[in-house]
Amino acid sequence: MRVIARVLFSIAVLTIATPALAKGDMGDDRRMAAEILNPEMAQFYYYRGTVRYYMDKYDDAITDFDLAIRLRRNYADAYYNRGMAFDGKGLLKQALADLRKAVSYNAFTLSSHTWVGQARNKIAEIESKLSEAANRQAQTMDAGMDGTLVK
């Protein structure tokens, strides 16, 4: 139920606040920049990025998570979701780095997040994929060397 509430809130934010930011309806540029870079806005970017992630708009989601992280450096949830967006794009090394940061930043919070177990499973899965890719690359290089004859 909480997830549905967050998604609905995010959709409302997307429909109301995003057009206002895009049009510059907040007044002069300095005021708009102050609103955008306000640490309170980190949660806005996180929720908007989450909605974009679920819409498979990974590049837009990553941009929003970047802003959320820029405003709140130890934002474990944003690192987790950005890692999942990187995974969705197939950028496994970036996904792995973000998921590891998410788990480590979560260790410093009072309550454990529900995604920690999922993050650990995804980390193991990505490490396995990267290991398999490295092994295939090494085998390909070895096969290439075996095929060359020195006369």
C-alpha positions as CSV (number, residue, x, y, z in Angstrom):
1,M,0.0,0.0,0.0
2,R,2.9,2.4,0.8
3,V,4.4,1.8,-2.6
4,I,1.1,2.7,-4.3
5,A,0.8,5.9,-2.3
6,R,4.4,6.9,-3.3
7,V,3.7,6.1,-6.9
8,L,0.5,8.2,-6.9
9,F,2.3,11.0,-5.1
10,S,5.1,10.8,-7.7
11,I,2.6,11.0,-10.6
12,A,1.0,14.0,-9.0
13,V,4.4,15.7,-8.7
14,L,5.2,14.8,-12.4
15,T,1.9,16.4,-13.6
16,I,2.0,19.5,-11.4
17,A,5.6,20.5,-10.6
18,T,7.5,19.3,-13.7
19,P,5.6,21.6,-16.1
20,A,6.1,24.5,-13.7
21,L,9.8,23.9,-13.5
22,A,10.0,23.5,-17.3
23,K,8.2,26.7,-18.0
24,G,10.0,28.7,-15.3
25,D,6.8,29.6,-13.6
26,M,8.7,30.0,-10.3
27,G,9.9,33.5,-11.0
28,D,13.3,34.6,-11.9
29,D,16.1,32.2,-12.6
30,R,17.9,32.7,-9.2
31,R,14.7,31.7,-7.3
32,M,14.1,28.8,-9.6
33,A,17.7,27.6,-9.1
34,A,17.3,27.9,-5.4
35,E,14.1,25.8,-5.5
36,I,15.7,23.2,-7.6
37,L,18.9,22.9,-5.5
38,N,17.0,23.0,-2.2
39,P,17.9,19.8,-0.2
40,E,14.2,19.4,0.4
41,M,13.9,18.8,-3.3
42,A,15.9,15.6,-3.1
43,Q,12.8,13.6,-2.3
44,F,11.0,15.1,-5.3
45,Y,13.7,14.0,-7.6
46,Y,13.8,10.6,-6.0
47,Y,10.1,10.1,-6.5
48,R,10.1,11.4,-10.0
49,G,13.0,9.2,-10.9
50,T,11.2,6.2,-9.4
51,V,8.2,6.9,-11.6
52,R,10.4,7.2,-14.6
53,Y,12.2,4.0,-13.7
54,Y,8.9,2.1,-13.6
55,M,8.1,3.7,-17.0
56,D,11.4,2.2,-18.4
57,K,12.7,5.7,-19.0
58,Y,16.1,4.8,-17.5
59,D,18.1,7.8,-18.7
60,D,15.6,10.3,-17.3
61,A,15.4,8.3,-14.0
62,I,19.2,8.3,-13.7
63,T,19.2,12.1,-14.2
64,D,16.7,12.5,-11.4
65,F,18.5,10.1,-9.1
66,D,21.7,12.1,-9.8
67,L,20.0,15.3,-8.7
68,A,18.7,13.6,-5.6
69,I,22.1,12.3,-4.7
70,R,23.7,15.6,-5.4
71,L,21.3,17.2,-2.9
72,R,21.7,14.5,-0.3
73,R,25.0,12.6,-0.6
74,N,24.0,9.6,1.5
75,Y,20.6,9.0,0.0
76,A,20.6,5.2,0.1
77,D,17.2,4.8,-1.6
78,A,18.3,7.0,-4.5
79,Y,21.6,5.0,-4.9
80,Y,19.6,1.7,-4.9
81,N,17.1,2.9,-7.5
82,R,19.9,4.5,-9.7
83,G,21.7,1.1,-9.5
84,M,18.5,-0.6,-10.7
85,A,18.2,1.9,-13.5
86,F,21.8,1.3,-14.6
87,D,21.0,-2.5,-14.5
88,G,18.0,-1.9,-16.7
89,K,20.3,-0.2,-19.2
90,G,22.8,-3.0,-19.0
91,L,25.5,-0.9,-17.3
92,L,26.5,-3.5,-14.8
93,K,29.6,-1.9,-13.4
94,Q,27.8,1.3,-12.6
95,A,24.8,-0.7,-11.2
96,L,27.2,-2.7,-9.0
97,A,28.9,0.5,-7.6
98,D,25.5,2.1,-6.8
99,L,24.0,-1.0,-5.2
100,R,27.1,-1.4,-3.0
101,K,26.8,2.3,-1.9
102,A,23.1,1.9,-1.2
103,V,23.8,-1.1,1.1
104,S,26.7,0.7,2.9
105,Y,24.8,3.9,3.4
106,N,21.8,2.0,4.6
107,A,24.0,0.5,7.4
108,F,24.2,3.9,9.0
109,T,20.4,4.5,9.2
110,L,18.3,3.6,12.1
111,S,15.8,1.4,10.2
112,S,16.7,-1.1,7.6
113,H,15.0,-0.7,4.2
114,T,13.0,-3.4,2.6
115,W,15.2,-3.4,-0.5
116,V,18.5,-4.4,1.3
117,G,18.0,-8.1,0.7
118,Q,17.0,-7.5,-2.9
119,A,20.1,-5.3,-3.3
120,R,22.4,-8.0,-2.0
121,N,20.9,-10.5,-4.3
122,K,21.3,-8.2,-7.3
123,I,24.9,-7.5,-6.3
124,A,25.6,-11.2,-6.3
125,E,23.8,-11.6,-9.7
126,I,25.8,-8.7,-11.3
127,E,29.1,-10.0,-9.9
128,S,28.3,-13.4,-11.4
129,K,27.5,-11.8,-14.8
130,L,30.7,-9.7,-14.8
131,S,32.7,-12.8,-13.8
132,E,31.2,-14.9,-16.6
133,A,31.9,-12.0,-19.1
134,A,35.5,-11.8,-18.0
135,N,35.9,-15.5,-18.3
136,R,34.5,-15.5,-21.8
137,Q,36.8,-12.7,-22.8
138,A,39.8,-14.5,-21.4
139,Q,38.8,-17.7,-23.3
140,T,38.4,-15.7,-26.5
141,M,41.8,-14.1,-26.1
142,D,43.4,-17.6,-25.3
143,A,41.7,-19.1,-28.4
144,G,43.0,-16.2,-30.5
145,M,46.5,-16.9,-29.3
146,D,46.2,-20.6,-29.9
147,G,45.1,-20.0,-33.5
148,T,48.3,-18.0,-34.4
149,L,51.3,-20.0,-35.5
150,V,54.7,-18.7,-35.3
151,K,57.0,-19.9,-38.1
